[in-house]
Amino acid sequence: MMTCAHPLCSSIVRKGIVGITGGLLILFVLGHMVGNLLIFLPPEAINEYAEFLHEAGHGGLIWVARAGLITLFVVHLGVTISLKIENKKARPIGYASHDPQVSGWASRHMLLTGLVVLLFVVYHILHFTLGMTDDSAKWRNLVEAPNRPHYVDVHSMVVYGFRDPIIATFYIVCQVVLGLHLWHGGSSIFQSLGINRGPWRSFTSKVGPVLAMVVVAGNCSIPLAIQAGAVKSRIDIRSAKAALEAQKAPPPMPTREESDINKAAPGR
């Protein structure tokens, strides 16, 4: 049983844990966004990226990464909630007057936006990883590569998944919520780690807003571009190429029988 002498009893230590786990989660968000933006390149780019992720470490590295990500989420959220409860106990009676202009909406609702992001991650896994929310996941299996079991058509899966306007809108709204969380969280990491003092304060205060705008713009550009028809699926691209090649192909030469019939036809 944990006593007050335990390091985790210290709010300073727990704030440090929140800062470290938050920073690692932000690195994951940025890396995930960069990988997803490969959707704007030829289909092979994101398909080969997905193949690399699933084959790294003989297929075990991605499961280690997933387990680590879940652990970071649980620790980050659990410690944040414990600090929130501790603050409530320390101040059972609220301020006599509260000026919401002192702290922004994002900073006052970090727990709420964090829970929304967590629920979004669960849906995202059900949607694209497990394919349980719609039929877009079936398109990732349509790749003719019998000797490459992990080379799947992720490109078409993402495109068909975001062609549904309801799903695309839901993703965009969730990215805005994530942006609100990062707006304050991206800067508060430095406060949690005690490195936002003096000349650093002017820099660290801008990290969160810049980070939020970059992530929201990058992640929202994908469903918006697909909804606008600017990104075609691998299947659509192949069909369009086949149709174009068929138009350019010369007409078939008539057979000898067809030529004899044309010569014998009246009026010839």
Helices and strands as residue ranges (DSSP letters): G 7-9, H 11-36, G 37-40, H 43-55, H 61-90, H 105-108, H 110-124, I 125-129, G 136-141, H 154-162, H 165-192, H 200-227, H 234-248, H 256-264
